[in-house]
């Protein structure tokens, strides 16, 4: 787990040092820092995530790299849907909602067309990879 934490820490530091831009596999993509509250611990966590813009919402994908389980941030948002995101140099309060039904099907197609790596992750797991919409709070 520490190697994942080290990787996330490096991305967070690069994101903040470069006004929301990072290199490597995220170069040229859309990236945000999700501040979420632990479902059991109540501790604030920060996860760097690619996102898909959808109007005023940001869609994040619970791929976990194609692993067998959803990422921890997904369960944290289910328990505590109010969160904060850093996008570029802005920090915004958001409310998270899991995308379901027909909307999921349509958005999944749009997301995987724009970011084909997520379709590859889906092939690696038997679970349905969740989509979460982050809606700005007033």
Buried (B, 14 or more C-beta within 10 A) or exposed (E): EEEEEEEBEEBBEBBEEEEBBBEEEBEEBBBBBBBBBBBEEEEEBBBBBBBBEBEEBBBBBBBBEBEEEBBBBBBBBBEBBEBBBBBEEEEBBBBBBBBEEEEBEEBBEEBBEEBEBBBEBBEEBEEEBBBBBBBEEE
